[in-house]
Amino acid sequence: MFLAARRQGYALEIANTLEMSVSNVQKHLERMERDGLLVSEKVGRTRVFSFNPRYMFKEEVDALLTKALGFTPSPLKEKLLLGRRRPRRKGKPL
């Protein structure tokens, strides 16, 4: 559901948002990548996951997760939809 809300994410970010262990999240992400639902790319030392645009049932999965997001309790929905809570430091390189 995290990836349906934000379109991409990494294991630690997902684990912190959903209050799960990082190892559990990593296992599930790797399984979904192995099955073709997700793709990952390295950004520095971090693996960022997103939906595989070539997955044959991508539209159906996306529709199902978007519908599930509509039934999600408000506090969790806010956590899923919010990005950064504070602005980036001035002058910090990207």
Sequence and secondary structure as in RCSB ss.txt:
>XXXX:A:sequence
MFLAARRQGYALEIANTLEMSVSNVQKHLERMERDGLLVSEKVGRTRVFSFNPRYMFKEEVDALLTKALGFTPSP
LKEKLLLGRRRPRRKGKPL
>XXXX:A:secstr
 HHHHHSEE HHHHHHHHT  HHHHHHHHHHHHHTTSEEEEEETTEEEEEE TT TTHHHHHHHHHHHHHTS HH
HHHHHH   SS   TT   
